[in-house]
Amino acid sequence: MKPNKTTIAYIDGANLHRGVLSLGWKIDYARFRTWLSHRYGVGEAYLFIGLIPKHKDLYTYLSKSGFTLIYKEVVYDGDGRAKGNCDADLITQAMRDTYEGTAEQSILVTSDGDYVPLVKFLMDKGKLVAVLSPAPVKKCSILLKRTGVHIVYLEDKKALISAQNEKAPSRNASLQGSFS
């Protein structure tokens, strides 16, 4: 499919990163961006991500891979883990793009039920193509499933978007700062 400037992907970076890691593999973000463009005609891909200065090389790589990064200031919990909840920022951007006519179609990348109101809104407007779930079928929010939205599970797309010859860190490895 030819990229369409008005098909926009809204990606919850932490949800994507953690969801794919839970499947035991790493995503190749450049391949993922290309797949979004070819499969869904995505012209703009917003990646909502926590801003941690030590990860500047990651941010450079993601930008060069074709993502528009929307940063969220992070705070640290009692255990020192970074938290940068981007849900409200993602929802606001999607709503703005819909109301301003910037987005003719939308793709949402998350497994989080907190996005149900956005999913329902975009479905009512005929603007939502699909939700791409980084979590496996059993762990994707039942609230998302109940909306009736078309859900594509990224575990089924591993061959197309995984990092080749790389293993994901063990579940016990620290994810501090990674897409938080």
N, C-alpha and C positions, 0 to 999 in steps of 0.2 A: 504494500500500500504506500502511496506517495505521501511524504510528510505534509501535514496540513497545519498551517500556522495557528489555526483555531482549535486544534485538538490538543488539549493540555493535560499532562500527567501531574498529579499532586501526590508526592511520595513522602510518607512518614519515614524518615531515614532510620530512626532507632528501631522502629517496628520491622522494617525491611532487613536491617542488619541482624538483629537478634533472631528474627524468624528463620532466616536462611541458616544461620549458625546452628539453630536448634535442629535443623535437618541434617547437620553434619557436613556441610560443604560451604564454600565461599562463593560469593557472587562476583563475577567479572563485570564491573560497572560499565565499562565501555561496551561490552557485548550486550548488556542489558539495555543500554541506551539505544544501541542500534536496533535491537529487537523491538523496542517500543516504537521506534520510527517505522520500521518495516511492517510490523504486524498490525499496529493500530493507527499509523499515520500521525504519531505524536510529533508536533513541531516544537513545543515548549515543554520542558520537564523540570518542574520545581521540586527540589529536594530539600526538605525541611530538616535541619540538623543543628545540634548543639555546637556552639563555638568554643573550642578549647585550643588556645594558641599553639600548643605543642603538636597539634595535628595539621599544621599548615600544609604539609606535603600531601596529605590525603585530600584536603580541600582543593589544592591545585590540580591533582589528578582527576577529581570529580568534575571540576570545571572544564578541564581539557577533554573530558569524556562527553561533554555536551549537556551537563546539568546546570541549571540556574540554582545556585545555593541560596537558601533563605535561612539565615542564622538565627538561633535562639540563644540568649544568654543562659548559661548553666549555673546551677547552684549545686552544692555538694551535700549529700545526706550525712547522717551520723557516722556511717562507715567509710566516708570519703569517696563514695561513688557519685559520679556526675549525673545530674538530672537536668534535662532541658526539654520539658514537655512542650511539644510544638502543635498540639491538636488545635488550639484556638487560632493560631497563626495560619495553619493550613486551611481551616474552615473559612476564615475571613478572606483569604486570598481566592479561594474557589467561589465564594459568594460574590465577591467584588467582580471577578472575571465574568461570572454569569450575568450579573446585573448590568455591567458595562458593555456586554456583547463581545468581549474578548474571546471567550470560550464558546465555541459552537458545540463541542463535545468534550467530555472529561473522562479521564481514567483515574482511579483512586488506588494507591498502593498501600494497603494496610490489612490487618486482620482484627483490628480494634473496634469493638462495638460502640465506642464513644463517637464514631463517625456516622452512626445511623441517621441522625437528623439531616446531615448533609446528603447522605445517600438518598433518603426519601425526597428531599428537595430537588436534587438533580434528576431523579427518576421522574418526578412530577413534571419537571420542565422538559423532559425528553432529552436531557443532555448527558446522561451517564452511560458510557459504553460498557464498562465492566469495573469490577473491583478485582485487583490482583492481590491475592493473599500469600504473604510470605510464610505463613504458618500452615502446617498440615491440616487436612480436612477436619480432623478431630479437635484441633486447637483453634480453628478460626471461630470467631465469635458467633454464637447461636443467634444473637441479635442481628448481625449482618445477614446471616442465612435466611432469617424470617422475613426480610424485606423483599425477597424474591429477585434480588439483583443477580445478574450474571457474575459468578465468581470463577476466576481462573486461579488455580493453585500453582504457585511457582515451582513446587516440588515436581510437577509434571513437565516443567520446562528446563530442568537442570542441564540437559545436554546442550541446550541453546545458550544458556546464560551463566553457567558456572565457570569459575576460574580453572583453567586446565592445569593439571599436575600440582595442585595445591590442596592441602588438607586444612580443614578448619581447625582452630585451636580446640583443645578439649573443653568440655563444659565447665571444668573447674578453672580454666584460664581466666585471668582478669579481663573484663571488657571495659574497664574504667575508661571513660572518654570516647569509646567507640560508638559513634552515632547516637549519643545520648542527647 
